[in-house]
């Protein structure tokens, strides 16, 4: 998979932040899709079960890889081109970067956790928490001292909106929200769409 070469899993700190990535309405549009897709995954999980969610995410991942490879070869795919133009940030390492790691993260949650409640909690933490962090982070002004790319407003919003995990796992969801908000705020060289699910997996496996 050539598009994963050159440390594609990483988010280099020297990568310039694209102009449109700082636009509130652009980020709002992106994160609403981010949120609704997460809700859709939870609905599949609740009404069809873990196995069907794994099948859906696996199929989506395979289809996504095929589309990414075709686009890297210069093939035009109308719906993929529209999605890239409408929702993709500039200067990403490959087309569909965020969506790819979102699906991978959700799939890992579904594979490593056996409890549907824990899987749902992990998905809503990613969907609601990460969406809120970006939206409020764009309009925030108080930069984190250890990560100047993130803001206090974004991290607080991540925690507050991630408390929706409590709907599925009770008050332990608050601990998950706190952990995930800290992990998301770190200057880690890994995309948040992968980092947050991994932190949720580790959390539930340990506790």
Rosetta blueprint (number, residue, H / E / L):
1 X L
2 X H
3 X H
4 X H
5 X L
6 X L
7 X L
8 X L
9 X L
10 X L
11 X L
12 X L
13 X L
14 X L
15 X L
16 X L
17 X L
18 X L
19 X L
20 X H
21 X H
22 X H
23 X L
24 X H
25 X H
26 X H
27 X H
28 X H
29 X H
30 X H
31 X H
32 X H
33 X H
34 X H
35 X H
36 X H
37 X H
38 X H
39 X H
40 X H
41 X H
42 X H
43 X H
44 X H
45 X H
46 X H
47 X H
48 X H
49 X L
50 X H
51 X H
52 X H
53 X H
54 X H
55 X H
56 X H
57 X H
58 X H
59 X H
60 X H
61 X H
62 X H
63 X H
64 X H
65 X H
66 X H
67 X H
68 X H
69 X H
70 X H
71 X H
72 X H
73 X L
74 X L
75 X L
76 X L
77 X L
78 X H
79 X H
80 X H
81 X H
82 X H
83 X H
84 X H
85 X H
86 X H
87 X H
88 X L
89 X L
90 X L
91 X L
92 X L
93 X L
94 X L
95 X L
96 X L
97 X H
98 X H
99 X H
100 X H
101 X H
102 X H
103 X H
104 X H
105 X H
106 X H
107 X H
108 X H
109 X H
110 X H
111 X H
112 X H
113 X L
114 X L
115 X L
116 X H
117 X H
118 X H
119 X H
120 X H
121 X H
122 X H
123 X H
124 X H
125 X H
126 X H
127 X H
128 X H
129 X H
130 X H
131 X H
132 X H
133 X H
134 X H
135 X H
136 X H
137 X H
138 X H
139 X H
140 X L
141 X L
142 X L
143 X E
144 X E
145 X L
146 X L
147 X E
148 X E
149 X E
150 X E
151 X E
152 X H
153 X H
154 X H
155 X H
156 X H
157 X H
158 X H
159 X H
160 X H
161 X H
162 X H
163 X H
164 X H
165 X H
166 X H
167 X H
168 X H
169 X H
170 X L
171 X L
172 X H
173 X H
174 X H
175 X H
176 X H
177 X H
178 X H
179 X H
180 X H
181 X H
182 X H
183 X H
184 X H
185 X H
186 X L
187 X L
188 X L
189 X L
190 X L
191 X L
192 X H
193 X H
194 X H
195 X H
196 X H
197 X H
198 X H
199 X H
200 X H
201 X H
202 X H
203 X H
204 X H
205 X H
206 X H
207 X L
